[in-house]
């Protein structure tokens, strides 16, 4: 029996992505090889391009041409499958045409260094042939996917011919995945509304429109501010919010309380705790809310570890050692509560979390904290910094991580900084326990017990770490 229509391109895309992206690190490219290995006399008319290290000239050329053929075949198989229901003679290009296109593109890349005019003529000929073949179709059918895919195939195979085989294969895998996910991407766009577009626009402003204009140097009091680094912090933190928001839109509210809690925990476990506890207290929730509260906290632990890895990597090992036992307890408790829970539907996805004013407010808070940390270092040493990190983190864990990452290594030891930030997580957990009991009252007892158990384990880990200082 034939496989369903949607499964074949998805499986093919996954296989293509795995097989094409993995060789990036395995196949040495021209940029990593000595140019002298493949250089030849330009006047002789032979190829003057860097060789792949360890290969004979003929084998080097064969690998490049083979990569071009593979790229064309990959895209051609996907295009041929997608257009298989069209009448014979109406398809401009299928697997054979795309495969030949990849071969010609690779030849152009191979001779490009020694014979740029020949390479340009080959590429121009391909483009002209595509324009001639697709022009009548575009008059009656407003779909330029296949022509653009053909252009991408030419570009990727040209890269392969010029020696950038890993990059070329990765690019072709991305092309195949995008083409194969046509229905998924169209379905996602169909579910968007004006609020989603505004969220995307806000994050684009935060992530792309400001950073290029910021200076990348220390300035301000105690040289505590690096505008570019500070803005990267805003991009990262709001990125967590945007990812969580997009995931909620993709999965939808009907996927249940657990999915909503786990996704929401990536950007605000406290907000998830408050929302689920309020539903419990109002009698609107079911038996899955306590599990959602515990799992949102477990996701929060993972999020904090990722933040430390990105913003304060020297603290990662001691912090991971301190936080891991509490993480395990939270996950175990959440899974146990989940297995006890009956299936229930989640509420509406959270509102748009991308707001410029809170992002700028967070930036100001981090900037002030950076100056405070430098001042504490000059006045009280590392003990003063540790106290400042704890007090700051009780209000915002992210800010304390950012501040610790911006300190000089000699300002505070990695272990002490990890313990201070772990203390901020304890303060945050205390807030969530209070929120759970305040909103859910007796109905949130199991969730409060799970949070308390995780917090006690974290306190014990911090105590053990403190004795090792």
C-alpha positions in Angstrom: 0.0 0.0 0.0 1.3 3.4 -0.9 2.2 5.7 2.0 0.0 8.7 2.6 0.9 11.7 0.5 2.1 13.9 3.4 4.4 11.2 4.9 6.7 10.6 1.9 8.0 14.2 1.5 8.4 14.6 5.3 10.4 11.3 5.6 12.4 12.2 2.6 13.1 15.7 3.9 14.3 14.3 7.3 16.6 11.8 5.6 17.9 14.5 3.3 18.5 16.9 6.2 20.4 14.3 8.2 22.5 13.1 5.4 23.4 16.5 4.0 24.0 18.5 7.2 26.0 15.9 9.0 28.9 15.9 6.4 29.6 19.6 7.2 32.1 18.6 9.8 33.3 15.4 8.1 34.1 16.8 4.6 36.9 19.2 4.5 36.2 22.2 2.3 38.4 24.3 0.1 38.8 26.9 2.8 40.4 24.5 5.1 42.9 23.1 2.6 46.2 24.4 1.4 45.6 26.2 -1.9 48.9 24.8 -3.2 47.5 21.3 -3.3 45.1 22.1 -6.1 46.7 25.0 -7.8 47.6 24.6 -11.4 48.9 26.7 -14.2 46.3 29.2 -15.3 47.8 29.5 -18.7 47.4 25.8 -19.3 43.6 26.1 -19.1 43.3 23.6 -16.4 41.4 24.0 -13.2 43.0 26.4 -10.6 41.0 25.7 -7.5 41.9 24.4 -4.0 41.7 20.6 -3.6 40.0 18.6 -0.8 42.8 17.6 1.4 44.1 14.0 0.9 42.5 13.4 -2.5 44.1 13.1 -5.9 43.1 15.8 -8.4 40.7 13.5 -10.3 39.1 12.3 -7.1 38.7 15.8 -5.8 36.9 16.8 -9.0 34.7 13.7 -8.9 33.6 14.4 -5.4 32.6 17.9 -6.3 30.7 16.8 -9.4 29.1 14.0 -7.4 27.9 16.5 -4.7 26.4 18.6 -7.4 24.5 15.6 -8.9 23.3 14.7 -5.4 22.0 18.2 -4.8 20.1 18.2 -8.0 18.7 14.8 -7.4 17.5 15.6 -3.9 15.6 18.7 -5.0 14.4 17.0 -8.2 12.9 14.0 -6.2 10.9 16.4 -4.0 9.8 18.5 -7.0 8.9 15.4 -9.0 6.8 13.9 -6.1 5.0 17.2 -5.5 4.1 17.6 -9.1 3.5 13.9 -9.9 -0.3 14.4 -10.4 0.2 17.0 -13.2 -0.3 15.8 -16.8 2.7 14.5 -18.8 4.2 17.4 -20.7 3.1 20.1 -18.3 5.9 19.8 -15.8 8.9 21.9 -16.8 11.4 20.2 -14.6 11.5 16.9 -12.7 14.1 14.7 -11.2 16.1 14.3 -14.4 16.2 18.0 -15.2 17.1 19.0 -11.7 19.8 16.4 -11.5 21.4 17.7 -14.8 21.0 21.2 -13.4 23.0 20.2 -10.4 25.7 18.7 -12.6 26.0 21.8 -14.8 26.1 24.0 -11.8 28.9 21.9 -10.2 30.9 22.1 -13.5 30.5 25.9 -13.5 31.8 26.0 -9.9 34.6 23.6 -10.7 36.0 25.7 -13.7 35.0 29.1 -12.2 38.5 29.9 -10.8 40.4 29.2 -14.0 37.7 30.0 -16.6 35.3 32.6 -15.1 33.8 33.4 -18.5 33.0 29.8 -19.2 31.4 29.4 -15.7 29.4 32.6 -16.2 28.2 31.3 -19.6 27.1 28.0 -18.1 25.1 29.7 -15.3 23.6 32.3 -17.6 22.6 29.5 -20.0 20.8 27.6 -17.2 19.0 30.8 -16.0 18.0 31.6 -19.6 16.7 28.1 -20.1 14.7 28.3 -16.9 13.2 31.7 -17.9 12.2 30.4 -21.3 10.7 27.2 -19.9 8.8 28.7 -17.0 7.6 32.0 -18.6 4.4 30.5 -20.2 3.5 28.7 -17.0 3.9 31.8 -14.8 1.3 33.6 -17.0 -1.4 31.1 -16.0 -0.2 29.9 -12.7 1.0 32.3 -9.9 3.5 29.9 -8.4 7.2 30.6 -8.6 8.3 27.8 -6.2 9.8 25.6 -8.8 11.8 28.3 -10.6 13.2 29.6 -7.3 14.0 26.0 -6.2 15.9 25.6 -9.5 17.9 28.8 -8.8 18.7 27.5 -5.3 19.8 24.2 -6.9 22.1 26.0 -9.3 23.6 28.1 -6.5 24.1 25.1 -4.1 25.7 23.0 -6.8 28.0 25.9 -7.9 29.1 26.0 -4.2 29.8 22.3 -4.3 31.8 22.6 -7.5 33.9 25.4 -6.0 34.9 23.2 -3.1 32.4 24.3 -0.4 30.8 20.9 -0.3 29.6 20.9 3.3 27.9 24.3 2.9 26.3 23.3 -0.4 24.9 20.0 1.0 23.5 21.8 4.1 21.9 24.5 1.8 20.3 21.8 -0.4 18.9 20.0 2.7 17.3 23.2 3.9 15.8 23.7 0.4 14.3 20.2 0.4 12.9 20.6 4.0 11.2 23.9 3.1 9.7 22.5 -0.1 8.5 19.3 1.7 6.8 21.3 4.5 4.6 23.2 2.1 1.3 22.2 3.8 2.6 22.7 7.3 3.9 26.2 6.5 0.8 27.2 4.8 -1.3 25.9 7.6 0.8 27.8 10.2 0.4 31.0 8.2 -3.4 30.4 7.9 -3.6 30.3 11.7 -1.9 33.6 12.2 -3.9 36.8 13.0 -3.0 40.5 13.2 -1.8 40.0 16.8 0.7 37.4 15.7 2.1 39.7 13.0 2.5 42.5 15.5 4.4 40.1 17.8 6.7 39.2 14.9 7.2 42.9 14.1 8.1 43.7 17.7 10.6 40.9 18.0 12.1 41.9 14.6 12.7 45.4 15.9 14.2 44.1 19.1 16.5 41.5 17.4 17.4 43.1 14.1 16.7 46.8 13.9 18.7 48.1 16.9 21.8 45.9 17.4 23.8 47.0 14.3 23.9 50.6 15.5 25.1 49.9 19.0 28.8 50.3 19.9 30.6 47.2 21.0 32.9 48.6 23.7 32.8 49.2 27.5 31.6 52.6 28.7 29.8 54.4 31.5 30.5 54.2 35.2 33.2 51.7 36.1 33.2 50.7 32.4 30.2 48.5 33.3 28.2 49.0 30.1 28.7 47.4 26.7 25.7 48.5 24.7 25.9 45.7 22.2 26.2 43.0 24.9 23.4 44.5 26.9 21.1 44.5 23.9 22.0 40.8 23.2 20.6 40.1 26.6 17.3 41.7 25.6 17.3 39.7 22.4 17.9 36.4 24.2 15.3 37.0 27.0 12.6 38.2 24.7 13.5 35.4 22.3 12.4 32.9 25.0 9.1 34.7 25.2 8.7 34.7 21.4 9.5 31.0 21.1 7.0 30.2 23.8 4.4 32.3 22.1 4.9 30.8 18.7 4.8 27.3 20.1 1.5 28.0 21.8 0.1 29.2 18.4 1.4 26.1 16.7 0.0 23.6 19.3 -3.1 25.4 20.2 -5.0 25.4 23.5 -6.7 22.0 22.7 -3.4 20.2 23.3 -4.1 20.3 27.0 -3.0 21.9 30.2 0.4 20.1 30.2 1.5 21.3 26.8 0.5 24.8 27.7 2.4 24.7 31.0 5.5 23.2 29.5 5.6 25.7 26.7 4.7 28.6 28.9 7.4 27.6 31.4 10.0 28.5 28.8 9.3 32.2 29.3 7.5 32.6 32.6 7.0 29.7 35.0 5.6 32.2 37.6 2.9 33.4 35.2 2.0 29.8 34.4 1.9 28.9 38.1 -0.4 31.9 38.8 -2.7 31.0 35.8 -3.1 27.3 36.7 -3.4 28.0 40.4 -6.2 30.5 39.7 -8.0 28.0 37.6 -7.8 25.4 40.4 -9.0 27.9 43.0 -12.0 28.9 40.8 -12.9 25.3 40.2 -12.3 25.7 36.4 -9.4 23.3 36.3 -9.1 19.6 36.4 -6.5 17.2 37.8 -3.8 18.2 35.3 -3.1 21.6 36.7 -0.8 20.5 39.6 1.3 18.5 37.1 1.4 21.6 34.9 2.7 23.7 37.7 5.4 21.2 38.6 6.5 20.7 34.9 6.5 24.5 34.3 9.0 24.8 37.1 11.1 21.9 35.7 11.2 23.8 32.4 12.3 26.9 34.3 15.3 25.0 35.7 16.3 24.0 32.2 15.9 27.6 31.0 18.1 29.0 33.7 20.8 26.4 32.9 20.7 27.5 29.3 20.9 31.2 30.3 23.9 30.5 32.4 25.6 28.5 29.6 25.1 31.4 27.2 25.6 34.4 29.4 28.0 33.1 32.2 29.7 29.9 30.8 32.4 29.8 33.4 29.7 29.2 36.1 28.0 26.4 34.1 29.6 23.4 35.7 29.2 24.4 39.4 25.7 25.8 38.7 24.6 22.6 36.9 25.9 20.5 39.8 23.9 22.6 42.3 20.7 22.9 40.3 20.5 19.3 38.8 19.1 17.5 41.9 16.2 20.1 42.2 15.6 19.7 38.4 15.3 16.0 38.7 12.9 16.2 41.6 10.7 18.7 39.7 10.6 16.5 36.6 9.8 13.3 38.6 7.1 15.1 40.6 5.6 16.6 37.5 5.5 13.2 35.6 4.1 11.5 38.7 1.3 14.1 39.0 0.7 13.9 35.2 0.2 10.1 35.3 -2.3 10.5 38.1 -4.2 13.3 36.2 -7.1 12.8 33.9 -6.9 14.3 30.4 -8.1 17.9 30.4 -8.1 20.7 27.9 -6.0 23.8 28.4 -7.2 27.3 28.3 -6.5 29.9 25.8 -2.8 30.5 24.8 -1.1 33.3 26.6 -1.2 36.8 25.3 1.5 38.4 23.2 4.6 38.5 25.4 6.7 40.7 23.1 6.4 44.2 24.4 9.1 46.9 23.8 8.5 48.8 27.0 9.2 45.8 29.4 12.2 44.9 27.3 13.6 48.4 27.7 12.8 48.3 31.4 14.7 45.0 31.7 17.6 46.6 29.9 17.7 49.5 32.3 17.5 47.1 35.3 20.4 45.1 34.0 22.5 48.2 33.3 21.9 49.5 36.8 22.8 46.1 38.2 26.0 46.0 36.2 27.1 49.3 37.8 26.1 48.0 41.2 28.1 44.9 40.8 31.2 46.8 39.8 30.7 49.1 42.8 30.2 46.2 45.1 33.4 44.6 43.8 35.4 47.7 44.4 34.0 48.2 47.9 33.4 44.8 49.4 35.0 42.1 47.2 33.3 38.9 46.1 31.1 38.6 49.2 29.4 41.9 48.4 28.9 40.8 44.8 27.3 37.6 45.9 24.8 39.5 48.2 24.0 41.8 45.4 23.3 38.9 43.0 21.0 37.3 45.5 19.0 40.5 46.2 18.8 41.3 42.5 17.8 37.7 41.6 15.0 37.7 44.1 13.3 40.2 41.8 14.6 38.8 38.5 16.7 35.6 38.1 17.7 36.5 34.5 19.1 39.8 35.6 21.4 38.2 38.2 22.7 35.7 35.6 23.4 38.5 33.1 25.2 40.5 35.8 27.3 37.5 36.8 28.2 36.9 33.2 29.4 40.4 32.8 31.8 40.4 35.7 35.5 39.8 35.4 36.6 36.2 36.4 38.7 37.6 39.2 35.8 39.6 40.6 34.0 36.6 42.1 34.6 32.8 42.0 32.5 30.7 39.7 31.3 28.5 42.6 30.3 31.4 44.8 28.5 33.1 41.9 26.7 29.8 41.1 25.5 29.5 44.8 24.3 33.2 44.8 22.3 32.6 41.6 21.0 29.3 43.1 19.8 31.4 46.0 17.8 33.6 43.7 16.1 30.5 42.3 15.2 29.6 45.9 13.6 33.0 46.3 11.7 32.6 43.1 10.5 29.2 44.1 9.2 30.6 47.4 7.2 33.1 45.5 5.6 30.4 43.3 4.8 28.3 46.4 3.0 31.3 47.9 1.2 32.0 44.7 0.0 28.4 44.4 -1.4 28.3 48.0 -2.9 31.8 47.7 -4.8 31.2 44.5 -5.5 27.4 44.6 -5.7 27.0 48.4 -6.3 23.4 49.4 -6.7 22.3 45.7 -3.1 23.2 45.0 -1.7 21.2 47.9 -0.1 18.5 45.7 1.5 21.2 43.4 2.8 23.1 46.5 4.3 19.9 47.9 6.1 19.2 44.6 7.5 22.7 44.5 8.5 22.6 48.2 10.3 19.3 47.7 12.3 20.7 44.8 13.1 23.8 46.8 14.3 21.8 49.8 16.6 19.7 47.6 18.0 22.9 46.0 18.6 24.4 49.5 20.4 21.2 50.5 22.6 21.4 47.4 23.4 25.0 48.0 24.4 24.2 51.6 26.7 21.4 50.5 28.2 23.8 47.9 28.7 26.5 50.5 30.7 24.1 52.7 33.0 23.4 49.8 34.0 27.0 49.3 
